[in-house]
């Protein structure tokens, strides 16, 4: 028979302090990591966004694919600038619709402090939010990017 005294009572301790990430990931860097992991150039991504745009927006007969691609190219280039954050959620939703990219992760990186950031691989941008589970080699890299787990 078990008695209460068979178990040591855990003493309550103050929560451990969160350790600040010395290299917090920026939203623009997250976009670059995900785009490259998908094997897409900036132009490839712009092309996909333009195709989506033309397929979903009421068609303006004057709007040609090459023109929309050019506009999307400028959008992607601006979003990938260091320190850039999208102004329109629809832009980020469009990116998430055409390549593996988590809009929630993007906004979390943009709007919350580094201590609230999700775990993200610095090699490919995979995160704990992805549909496919990520195997972690280190705190900041997945096993695909750093199979030995000896740091990147
Ligand atoms: Zn990775």
Boltz pocket constraint, residues with backbone or C-beta under 6 A from the ligand:
constraints:
  - pocket:
      binder: B
      contacts: [[A, 121], [A, 122], [A, 123], [A, 124], [A, 125], [A, 126], [A, 141], [A, 142], [A, 143], [A, 144], [A, 145], [A, 146]]
      max_distance: 6.0
